[in-house]
């Protein structure tokens, strides 16, 4: 989720996963996958920077919380094929 500002200076929070595209003509218009259009004060570059920062924060949080040892015994091994030359 990112915070943007409507033309009337009211803040709104937008689910960045729903953004289809951002354009400037002359105001910045954010078009959502639903077809809804939101006109905001931020320039397109700032909208993109906020999306990138949000996604980076999510990925960093996931990577710091991910413990590969927690998967031990959870992920099944694929059965070996009869002609498999690999030895264990």
C-alpha positions as CSV (number, residue, x, y, z in Angstrom):
1,X,0.0,0.0,0.0
2,X,1.3,3.5,-0.8
3,X,0.1,6.9,0.3
4,X,-0.8,9.4,-2.4
5,X,-2.4,12.8,-2.3
6,X,-5.6,13.8,-4.2
7,X,-5.7,17.3,-5.9
8,X,-7.8,18.6,-3.0
9,X,-4.7,17.7,-0.7
10,X,-6.5,14.8,0.9
11,X,-4.3,11.7,1.5
12,X,-5.4,8.3,0.2
13,X,-3.9,4.9,0.5
14,X,-3.7,2.8,-2.7
15,X,-3.1,-0.9,-3.1
16,X,-0.1,-0.7,-5.5
17,X,-0.8,-4.2,-6.8
18,X,-3.9,-2.7,-8.4
19,X,-2.1,0.0,-10.4
20,X,-2.3,-0.7,-14.1
21,X,-0.4,2.5,-15.2
22,X,0.5,6.0,-14.3
23,X,0.5,8.9,-16.7
24,X,0.9,12.6,-16.7
25,X,-1.3,14.8,-18.9
26,X,-0.8,17.4,-17.3
27,X,-1.9,16.1,-13.9
28,X,-0.8,12.7,-12.7
29,X,-3.5,10.1,-13.3
30,X,-3.2,6.6,-11.7
31,X,-5.4,4.0,-13.5
32,X,-6.3,0.9,-11.5
33,X,-7.0,-2.5,-12.9
34,X,-10.6,-1.9,-12.1
35,X,-10.7,1.0,-14.5
36,X,-11.0,3.6,-11.8
37,X,-8.8,6.7,-12.3
38,X,-7.3,8.7,-9.5
39,X,-5.8,12.1,-10.1
40,X,-2.9,12.8,-7.7
41,X,-0.5,15.6,-6.8
42,X,2.6,13.4,-7.0
43,X,4.6,13.2,-10.2
44,X,4.7,9.8,-12.0
45,X,8.3,9.3,-10.9
46,X,7.3,9.8,-7.2
47,X,4.5,7.3,-7.5
48,X,6.9,4.7,-9.0
49,X,9.5,5.4,-6.3
50,X,6.8,4.8,-3.6
51,X,5.8,1.5,-5.2
52,X,9.4,0.4,-5.5
53,X,10.1,1.4,-1.8
54,X,7.0,-0.5,-0.6
55,X,7.8,-3.6,-2.6
56,X,11.5,-3.5,-1.4
57,X,10.3,-3.2,2.2
58,X,8.0,-6.2,1.8
59,X,10.8,-8.3,0.2
60,X,13.3,-7.3,2.8
61,X,10.8,-8.2,5.6
62,X,10.2,-11.6,3.9
63,X,13.9,-12.4,3.5
64,X,14.7,-11.5,7.1
65,X,11.8,-13.7,8.4
66,X,12.5,-16.6,6.1
67,X,14.2,-19.5,7.8
68,X,15.1,-22.3,5.3
69,X,15.6,-24.8,8.2
70,X,11.9,-24.5,8.9
71,X,11.2,-26.3,5.6
72,X,13.1,-29.4,6.7
73,X,10.8,-32.4,6.2
74,X,8.1,-30.2,4.7
75,X,9.0,-30.2,1.1
76,X,8.7,-33.7,-0.3
77,X,11.5,-35.0,-2.5
78,X,10.7,-36.0,-6.1
79,X,10.8,-39.7,-6.7
80,X,13.9,-40.8,-8.6
81,X,13.2,-42.0,-12.1
82,X,14.3,-45.6,-12.9
83,X,17.0,-44.4,-15.3
84,X,18.4,-41.8,-13.0
85,X,22.2,-42.1,-13.0
86,X,22.8,-39.9,-9.9
87,X,24.0,-41.8,-6.9
88,X,23.3,-40.6,-3.3
